[in-house]
Amino acid sequence: MSDIILSKPKLPAGVADAASGILLGLSGGVDSIVLLQLLASPPRPFPALPLRAIHVHHGLDPAADAWATQCQARCDTLGVPLQIVHVAVTHASGLGREAAARAVRHAAFVAALGDGEVLTLAHHRDDQAETFLLRALRASGPDGLAAMAHWRVHANGWLWRPLLTQPRAALLAYANSHQLQWIEDPSNSDSSLDRNFLRQHLMPLLRQRWPHAAAAFAHSAGLCAEATALLDDEDGVALLAAGAGVDTLQVSMLLAQPAPRRARMLRRWCAGLGLAPLPAAGIAAIEADLLQAAADAHAEFAWAGARVRRWRDLLHAGWVREPLPRDWTQAWDGRAPLPLPAGGALQLNGVDQFDAQVRVHARQGGERIVLAGRAHSHALKHVLQEHGVPPWLRERLPLLSSADGVVLAAADRVNSGAFDAWLRNNQASVAWTPWER
């Protein structure tokens, strides 16, 4: 039996059966070497799941090749397959070296993680304490102070940190008692990096006065995680009440909530859409400029390629998308889906093809359409407004016209009377996917 007991997760319903394997992030440092030994040696926590490892080669240190070789040798000894991924760390994003390396490393983990695999990382209790302190110094709220989760959904699988309750001293003692060899990264001694400064200077000082400081910080992180879970449940209920659609929220329902709740709702909403984290400046801008804007205003806030806009009583969120090129046109017989140049596609369902070829094109302005039961045509712009199509979606809206230029439909939002009758008679429909999901 090992003298370190891995903290097994309380698996959510269905996870135990759905998990397909364990992918260990192996840096070669003492923490991940100890975790490799524990996962590969009896008693394994999940013996039915295949174990493999991934080493990310950042190329930032002259010894990086030797580190990869050392990781490979250790995995070979234990019979664990190892994937070595070479990455390039740049500072183009404005991140520091430490943050940039972490970003590309986690991107490599996500790319390597198979469906249902459990990404397993060797963070321990001292890491948790340091993360708590760093986030407190950045004035984080309870979500940030919750620090690192022991177990959560991640990419197309899960993330598990089985050593999160273990102090660093216990891992070092285990490594020495089992005569394990590990890599010492010289950058760990660079106290110009925030985490290293905490580790080398602040934490030793705190322990002189409060020997259990790291345990206390880690415990506080756990309490924040519990509070956050309760808040998340309430956020979910509030979002359900305010949601008019997957990517929309009702302004009136948001305003009925207190400001702190609105901030949490907005962050969770954007995260659920897969957008970049909404910054504090975004919360302030939405509060001041969007929620208080007139219903006919086109107020918006953009960040990191994403955008929240207000139109009428709704907030709309999504990635910034290019409009359909004004000069684009394409003949379409309906036999196969029609890809659109700005992303997305049109598809004819229910029948093999149109009776006559149609022309698909971008809006030029001034188009008119004859609706069902109407003798006269109407301005398409006004019809789209009446149907609740927001202005930015109209920019991407493909029109279907007959060979002689008569507007048949605006994607799947509005049909002319004649085209609508044809669809009904043939039990057919046109579906528009505005962009790839």
N, C-alpha and C positions, 0 to 999 in steps of 0.2 A: 504493500500500500504506500502511496505517496504521502509525504508529510505536508503537502499542500493539497487541499481539497478544492477542486474547481467548483465555482458557484454556478450550478446548473440553472438555466432559466425556467421560469414557470411558463411552459409553452402554451400559447393561446390555442383554443380549440382548432383542430385541423392542422396545426403547424407540424406536429410530430410526424404525421403521415405524409405531409406535403414536402418536407425537407428532403433535398436530394443529395446533400453532401456538405462537407465543411471545407472552407477555403481559408487558410491561415495566412495573414499578412506577416511575412517573415523579414524583418530588417537585418537580423543577425545579432542585434543587441541582446543583452542578458534577459530582458523581459520576454521577447519573442522566442528566444532559444529555450527558456524554461517552459513556455507554453507549448512549444513544439514537442518537447520531451513528455509533457503531461498528456497531451492529446494522442501521442503515438504509443504510449506505454499503458499496459493494463493497470488499473481498470479504466478503460476508455469511457468517457461520459456518454457517447452515443455510438456504441460499437457497430451498429448496423449501417452507419453513414460513412461513405468513403472520405478519406482525408487527403487533401493536397495543399500545397503551399504556393505563395507567390512572393517573389522578391523584386522590388522596384529598384532598378539601377538608375540613380539620378545623374551619375557622372560628375558630381560636384567635388569629389575628393579624389586625389591621385590613387588612393587604395581601393576605389570603387570596384574595379575588376576583381581584386583579391577577395573583397567581401562577398561578391557573388559566388566565387569559387568555393569559399568557406561554407556558405549556405548550402550550396549544391552537395558538398561532401557530407555535411551533417544529415541532410535529407536522404542521401543515398544510404547512409548507415542505418537509418531508421525505416527505410523502405517507403518513404513519402515522396510522391512525385512533386517536382518543383518547376514552376514557370518563372522564368526571368524576363522581366519587361524593361526595356530601355526607354527612358523618357527624357525630354528636354525641358529644363527649367528656365523660364524667361521672366523678365521683370516688366514685360510690356503692359501687364495688367495693373501696375502700380503697387503690387504686393511686395513685401520684403522677401528676402531669400527664404526664410523659414516658412512663411505662409504660402509662397509660390510653390515650394517643394511639396508641401502638404496638399495643395490643390491638385497638382498633377499626379501625386501618389494615389489620392482617393479616386481621381478619374480613372486611373489604371485599374484600381480595385473594382470599380463599377463595370468597366468594360470586360473584365475577366470573370465576373460573377455569373455563374450559370443560373438558369431558372430554378428557383427553390433552394439555392445554395445558401449556406450560412457563413457570411464573412466574419471571421473571428480575429479579434485584435487583443493585444497584450497590455492594454492600459490597466494600471493598478491604482491603489488607494491614494498614493502620493500624487499621481497624475491627476486624479479627481480633485484633490485639495488645491493643486496649483491652478487647475482650470477654473475652479470656483473663485479663487482669489483674483485671477486675471479678469474674469468677467465682472466681478464686483468693482474692480478698478476702472472698468469701462462703463460703470453705472447701469449694468444689466438689471432687468426685472426678474421675476421668479422663473420665467422660461429659461433665460440664460443662466441663472444661478443653479438651475437643476443640473447643469454641467453635462456629463456624459451618461447616456442611458445604458443600463445593463443589457437590455434586450429590446430591439425594435425592428419594425419593417424597414428594409433598406433596398433601394433599386428594385430588382426583380427577385429578391430573396429577403434575407434578414441579416441583422448585425448583432453580434454577441460578444460581450466583454467578460469572460469568466473569471478574470483576476481582479475585478474592480474592488473587491473587499480585502485584498491582500496588500500589506505594506511592501514597499520596495525592499526593506531589510529582509523580509521572509524570502523573497525571490533570490536575493544574493546568497542567502544562507543555503537555499536549495541548490543553486548552481554550483556553489563551492563543495557542498557535501556529495554531489553527484559528479564532480570533476568535469563539469561542462566547460566548453570553450566558447567564448563569445567575442563580438566585435566592440571595440571602444571607438565611437565616432568622435574625432577631435572637436567637431563643432559643439559637442555637449559641454565643453569647457568655456565657450564664448559667452561671457556674461553680458555682452552687449545685446543679446537676445533676451526678451522679457522672461520667458519661462526659465531660462538658465539662471538669470539674476535671482528670481524667486527661489530656485532650488539651491543655489550656492550661498546666497547671502541672507535672504529674508527668512526662509523656513528654519535654518539652523538657529537663528536668533530667537525666533518665536518658540522653538522647542526648549531653549534654555529656561524660559519662563513658564511655558505651558507644554509639557512633554507630549501631550496628546493632541497637539494643535492640528496635525494632518487628519487625524481621525475625526476631530470635531468639525473641520471644514467639510470633509467628505460626508459626514452625517447631515450637516446643514444642507448640502446639495441634495441628499436624498429626501429631506423634508420639503425642499422646494419642488422636487419632482412630484411628490405626492400632492402638493397644493396645485401644481400645474395640471395634473391629471384631473383634479376636481374642476378646475377652471375650464379645461378643455371640454369636459362633458357639457358644461353650461354654455360654452361657446357654440358647440354643435347644435344645441337646441335653439339658440338664438339665430344662428345662421339658417337653420331649416325654416324658421318663421319668416326670415327676411329674404330668403332666396326666391327670386322670380324665375330663375333658370340656372344652369350650371355656371355660366360666366356672368351672371347679373345679380345685383342686390337691389332691393327696394329702398330708396332714400328715406321715405317716410318711416319705414320699419327700423332703419338704422338710427334715425334721430330719436326714436322712442327709447333707445338704450342709453345708459350713461356713457360718457366719453371713454373711460377706461375699457369698458366692454366693447365699444365700437372699435377701438384700436386692436384689441385681440381678435375680433371678428374679421377685420380687414386683413390682418397678417395671415390668419388661418385660411381665409378665402383665397388669397393669392398663392399661398403655399399649396393648397389643394389643386390649383390650376397648373402647378408645375412652374410657376413664374419665379424669378429671382426674389429673394427675401425683400419685403417692403421696408425701406429704411424709415427711420424716425421722421425725416423730412417729408416723406411721402404721407405719413399719417397726418402731420400738421397741414400739408397742402390740401389733402382731401377734406379735412375738417373745415379749413378756412375758405377754400376756393370751389370745391365741388359740392359739398353738402349744403352750403349756403348759397349756391348759385341759382339764378333763375332757371325755371324748368326748360326754357328755350335756349339756354346758353350752351356752348360747346366746350365747357371747362374740362381740363385733363391734367394728369400728372404722369410723366414718363421717367423710367429709370431702367438701366441695365437691359435695354431691348424690350421692356414690357411697358404697358400703359394702362392706366385706369381713366375712363372717361364718363362724364355724366351726359345723359340725354333723357329728357323728360324726368320721370320719377325713378330712373334706374341708373345705377353705376354699372359700367361694363368694364371687364378686365380681360387682358389677353396680350399676346406678343404683338409688337409693331409689325404690320403686314404691308407689303407693297400693293398699290392699286393695280387693277387690270390695265395693261397698256392700251392707250386710246386708239392706236392704229391696228390693234390685233383683231383678226377675223379668221374664222375657220369653218369650212363646210363640215357637216356632221350628219350621218345617216342613222345614228343611234345604235349601230350594231355592237360597238365597243365603247367603254367609258372614254370620255374626252378629257385628257389632262389639260389644265389651264395654265397659262404661262406664269401667273403669280402664285401658283400652288393650288392644290385641290383639283376637283374634277366634276364633270357632269355625267350622269348615268341615266339611261332609259330603262325602266323596269316594267315587266308585264307583257311586253311584246318584243319581237326580234329587232324591229327597225321602224322608222317613220315611213308613212306612205310616200312622202316626198322629202328630198333632202332639205335640211334647214341650214341657215347660216347662223353661227354663234359669233358674237362680237361684243366689244365694250360699249358702254353708253357714251354717246356723244353730246347729249343734252337736247332737249326739245322733242324727244320721242313721245308718241301718243299711243294709247292702247284702247281697244273696244272691249269692255267687260261684258260678262254674261248678263243678258237682260237689258242691255243698254243699246240705244239706237245711235248714240253719238260717242265719239272717242273722248278720252280724258288724258290730261298730261300725266305721263308716267311718273314724273317726280312727285306729283300730288298723291297719286295712288300709292306709291311706296311709303310716303309719309303716313297715309291713313292706315296702312298695314303694319306700321311700327318698325319699319326697316331703318336703322340708324344711318346717318350720313356716311360714316366711314365704311359701312358694309356695302352701301350703294356704289362706292368706288370700285369694289371688287365684283360687282354683280354682272354676270354674263347674260346678255339678251339673246333670245332665240327669235329669229325672223324668217319669214318665208322668202322664196327666191325673188319675189317682187317687192321686198322691203317692208312688208306688214309685220309689226311686232306681234309675236305669238305668246311670248312669256318672258318674264324677268326671273331667270333661274327657276327655282321651285317656290318663289314667293308670290308671284302674281301670274295668272293665265288670262289670255284673251278669251272671250266667249266661245269662239270657234275652236280654239285649241283645247279648251277645257272640255268641250263636248266630245272631241276626238278621243281625249284621254279616258273619259268616262265610258264611252262606247267600247273601247278596247281594254278596259280595266287596266290601264297603264298609268304610269307616273314618271315624272322627272325628278331626280334627286341631285341636289347640289351640295358637295362637300367644299366649304369655302377654303380649307387648307388641310394639309396633312396633320394628323393628330399624333 
